[in-house]
Amino acid sequence: MKNRSVLTIAATLCAGVLGLTACGGGDAGGEASAEGPVTLDYTWWGSQDRADRMTKAIAAFEAAHPDIKINPNFTDYDGYWQKRATEVAGGGLPDVMQFDISYLRQYADRGALLDLEEVSDTLDTSGIAETLKPSGQIDGATYGVPISTNALGLFYNPAIVQQAGVAAPTGDMTWDQFNAWIAEVSAKAPEGVFGSGDYTGTFWLFDMHLRQQGKQAITEDGEVGFTKAELKQWWESTAELRADGSLISAERTTQLLPKSPFGGGESATEFSWDNFLAGYLADSGAEKLEIVAPPSDGDDKGLFLKASMVYSIGAGAEDPEAAAEFVDFMVNDPQVGQIFGTSRGIPASQTQRDGTTFEGADAQIVAYEESLAGELGDSPAPLAIGFGTAESAFKRISEDINYGRTSVDDAVEEWFAEAESALQQ
């Protein structure tokens, strides 16, 4: 460990700044001797698959750093942010956290996250592209280190496409052409199989659609970047497909949970981040799935590499240097790259990427992002406070449209009211 004595460890451990981390091992905070290891609370969201991989990565870190022990905890995405909100209201956060750029500004502005420049001697970010680093930066301070990158794509199942007897979707389709393709697949595929679900409920996809027109859904200043008429047009763009039964129903989509219609083998296509490929393959049992660029009505695809997640350190971490050593290992070590592959996206650090062998689905994702090299815009900076609430409302309200519980006009008014309220907080 870099320049850290046992006395320094002991003093730091028991200083108790905001103190969620115990002064040593044990189940919930039993004290260890001064010679005992540093214990760091670390939390993340994700599936059981991610937890299994994380367990291996933590074991590799602890083997290389016997003076640091990790107390792990994980949950699903929604539950994750509920826990963080409770913790920050109570005065502290875990030592190390997986963070989403949708929430980074909200916590940084409250002083709950450490400026990582304070541990820059320990945490090496030289392998991360300068164009990606702004994903974790706010007003000149660094609150997050990108873990990995991903890009939006259109997944399709070639077996279903072949069964329907239609040509495969391409990366140069317009939105109207894609909607026509959906209708054709739904008409020709076996009963119970559809061309798509209603993709207009995905906020990031709408943001991409707006970027194709030189706009964005929520500006960095926390303003809605589009009009009610534009949102109405988006939600109504699939109205005909909803009406004629060309889209898998909301009811059936709910029945398939936790799988998506695509993962459940009942939809030929689905838009998502490219790192979902491994999960889709596991869910569907398909031998092969393909990914192409989403539709666009012009030359600008509206695509960008997004930091799929970042690592942050709590401002009250009792041993920031130990926390930084853990983050440095998780971001840069090739062992971690081998363990995760592209399940969290392509490793953001060139150091980790160069030491990772990509095969199968991982190689496919790397090839997809490389194919977009000339199409990508700037990576987004941490999102405005309230973005996460606006995104969640978008999904919920669009589901109400699909269930027939609300009209598009009423849905537009409801979303704008909720989003503007959230963004003004």
N, C-alpha and C positions, 0 to 999 in steps of 0.2 A: 504494500500500500504506500502511496506517495507521501513522504514526509509526515507520517502520522505515528506518534508514539503512543504507548499504552496509557500514559498519563493524560495525553490529549484526548484520547478516546473516552477515558473515564470521566474527565471533566465535562466534555461535551454531552455525554449521555445523560448526565444528571442535572444539566443546566435547566431543562424544562421550559423551553420557550413557549410553544403552544401545546406541545407534549401529547400527541397521540401515540408516539412510539414509546414502547416500554424501555426501561433501563436495563435491558438484557433479555434472556430467553424466557421461557415459560409460556403459559397459555394466554394470559391477558395482562401481563405486566409485572410478574415476579422479578425482584431485583437480582442481578447477577453480580459477581465479584468484579473488581476493577480489571482483572485479567480476562474477563469474558469477552465474547465477540459483540460488536455493534449489531443491533437488530433494527432492521428497516421495515416499516409497513409499506407494502406495495400492492396496488390495486389496479384492475383492468376490467374491461367488459369483453364479452365474446361468448362463443359457443363452447361446448365441452371439448371439441377438437382443439380450439385455441388454448384452453386450459391445460390440456395434455401436453401440447407443445411447450407452453410456458413453463410447466413443471420441469421439463428436460432442460430448458434454457437456464432456469434458476439453479438447477443442480450443477450445471457447467460453471456458472458464475461462482457458486459457493465453493466448488472444488478449487477454483483458481484464486479465491479470496477467502481463506478459512477464518479470517478475522471479521467477516461480515455475514450475518445471517438474514435471510429474507422471510418476512411474515406475509404470505400471499393471501389475496382475497379477490374473487371475481364474481361478476353477476351479469345479467342481461343489460342491454343498452339503456332502456328506460329506468330500470331499477338503479343503475349506476349513478345517474344524475340526481335521482331522489336522495341517495345516500350522501353525495357530495354536498347537496344543498343543506342537508341537516347538519353535516359536519362543519361547514363554513359558518353557519349560523351559530354554532356552539363554540367557535373560536379556533378551529384548526382543521387541517386536512392530513391525509397520510403523507409519508415522506416522499414517495415516488408514485406518480399516477400516469396512466394512459389518459391522454386528453384529446378532445375533438376541437377543431378550430371554430366550431359553432359556439363553443362555450368559453374559449380561452380568454377573450377580452372581458367577459363578465366577471371572471374570477381574478384576473390580473388587476382590473380596475379597483377591486376591493382590497388589494394588497395581500391576497391569499397565496400568491405564487412567488417563488424566488426568481430574481433576475439572474439568469444562468451565466451572465458575464462574471459574476462573483466566484464561479467555480470553473472558469475557462482554462485554468492551468491543469485541471483534472479531466474535464470533459472536452474531448477533441471533436470539433465539428468541421475540420478541414476537408473531409471527404464528401461533404454535402454541398450540392450545387448552390451557388450564390442566388440563383433565381428561385430556389425553393426555400431558402432560409427565412424570407419574409413571412412564411406561413406561421412562424412562431414568434414574430417580432411585433411589438406595439410601442409606438412613440420612442424608438431608439433603444428599447430594452428587449431582451430575449427571454421569453417565458416558456418556450417550447422548442424541442429539437425534433424535426421530422423523423419518423420511424421508417416510413415507406411511402411509396407513391402509387396512385392508381388513376385511371381515366375511365370515363363513361364509355360504354360500348353497347352494341346491339348483339345479344347472344341469340343463336338459333340452333335448333336441333335438326341436323341434316336427315335423320331417319324419318322424322315427321314430315319434313318438306318433301322427301322422296315419296312417302306414302300418299301425299296430296297430289303428287304429279305436277308440281309447280317449280319454277326456277328459284334458286336460292336468293335470298336478299343480298344486296350489294351495298358497299359503303358509299355509293354515290346516288342513292335514291332521294327524291324529294319527299316531303311529308305526305302529300297527296298520293304519290306513288306507293308509299309504304302502307297507307290506309287501304288503298285498293288491293294491295298484296294480302293484307290481313283478311279482307273479305273473301278473297279467292281461296285462301288456305282453309278458312272456316267452312266454306261451302264444299270443298273437295276432300278434306281430311276425314278420317273415321269418326263416327259419332262420338261426341264427348271430347273431341280435341279441337282446339281453336287456334286461330292465327296469333292471338295475343290477349293479354288482359288489358284493362284500361290504363294505359301508360301516363295519362294526363294527371294522375294523382301523385306523381313523383316530383317534388319541388326542385331538386337539383337538375332534373331533365328540363323543367320549365326554365330554369336559370340558363341552361345551355342553349335552349331555343332563343331566349332573349339575347344572349351573347352573340348568336349568329346575326343579330340585327344591331350589334353595337351597344347593347344595354346589359343590365344585370338586375337580378331580382331585388336584392337589397344592397344599397351602396355602403361603402365603408363608413359613411357618416350616419348610417342608420335610417336612411330614407327608402321608402318603397320606390323602386326604379321603373315601374310600369303603371299603366292606367287600368281602370276597371274594365274598359272595353277590351284591352289586350288579354286580361285574364279570362273574360267571358269568351273571347274567340278561342283561347286555348282549350278551355273545358268543353266548348261546343264542337271542337274539331273532331271529336270521336262520338258525337251525339248520334249520328246515323248508324255507326257501328253498334252502339249500345242498343238502339231501337230495333235493329234487324237481327239481333242475337249473334253478331259476329265476334263479340268479345265474351270471354268466360265470365260468368255472372259473379257478382259480389258474394252471393250466398255460397257458391261453390268454392270461391277463393278462400272464404273463411273456413269451410269444411276441411280444406287441404292443409291448414296450418298445423305444424310450424313450417311445412314446405310451401314454397310459392307455386303457382300454377305451372311455371316452367320446370321447377325442380320436381314437381309431381307428375311430369310427363303429359300434362293436359293442355299445354300451350306451346306453340312452335317457336315463340320468341319471348324475350324479356330484356328490357333495358336495365343495366346495373353497372356498378363499378367492376372493372375487369378482374379484380382479385376474387370475385365470387365464383370464378370458374371451377375451382376444386370442389367447393360446396355443391354447386349445381351437378357436377359429375357424380358426387356421392349420393345426392338426393334422388337423382333421376335413374341412376344405373346405366346411363347411356354410354356407349363405347366411345363416342366422339361428340363434342359440341364445338361450334364455331363462334367467332366473334368478329364483327365488322363495325366500321364507324357508323354512328347514328345518322338519320336523314338530315338533310339541310336544303334550304331553298336557294342557297347562294354559295359563293366560294368559301366563306368563313364557316367552319364547322362548329365554332363556339367551344371547342375542346381545350382542356388544360390538364396538366398534371396536378392533382390535388394531393396534399399531404394527407394520406388516409387516416393518420393519427399522429400525435406528437407525444413525447415524454416531457412531463413537467415535474418540478420538485416543489413541495409545499414550503411556503415562507417560514413556517415554524419547524421545519425539519431539524432535529436535534444534532444531526451530524451531516451537514450539507456536502462535505467532501466525500463521505462514504456513499451518500446518495448519488453524487456525480460519478463516482467510480462504477456504480451499478448501471447508470444510464449509459455511460461510455461503453461498457461491455455490451449492453443490449443493442446499441446502435452500430457499433463497429466490429464486433468480433465475428469472424467467419463461421464459427460453430453455430451461432444464433441464426445466421443466414441459412445454413443448411437445415436447421431444425424447422424454421418457419417457411422456407421456400418463398412462394408468393401468396401464401394464405392471408397475409396482412397487406399485400401489395408488394411491389418490387422494392427491395431495400434501398433506402434513401442515400445511405453512405456508400460511396464508391469503394471504400475499403472493404466493407462487408460484401458488396455486390461482386467484386473481383474474386473474393475467396469462396463464392458460392457456386455450385454446379447446378444449373437449371435443366431439368429434364421434363418430358411429358407436358402436363398442363402448365407447369411453371415456365417452361421454354416458350410455350404458346403465348402466354401473357407478355413475356419479355418481347417477343416478336411483334405482338400487337402494338405495344407502346413505341417500339422502334419504328413501326410503319407510320406512326402519327407524327414523327419528329418535325415535319414541315408544316403541320396543321395546328400546333399547340400555341395557345396564348399564355399570358403570364399566370403563374400560380396565384390563387387568391390569398390575401392577407387574412389574419384572424377576423372572423365575422363579427358584425355589429351585435351589441347586446340586444337580446330579443330575437335573434335569428332562429335559434333552436325552437322557441315557442311558435314562431311564425311557420317554421317547417312542419312541426307537429300538427298545427291547426290545418295546414294545407292538406295533409294526408287524411285527417279525420273528416274534414268537410267534403273532400272529393269522394270519400267512401259514402257519405250521405247522398251524394248525387247518384252514385251507382246503385244504392239501395232504394232509390226513389223517394227518399225522405225529404228532399229539398230540391228546388229548381236551381238551375244554373244562376239565374239572376239573384236569387236569395243567397246562394252560396258565395257569390262574389262579394255581396255586401257584408256577409258574416265574416269572411276572411279578412277583408280590409279593416273592419272594426277591431278584430282581435289582434291582427298584426300591428296596426298603428299604435294600439294600446301597449303592446309588448315592447315595441321599439322606442317608445317615449319614456320607458321606465329608467 
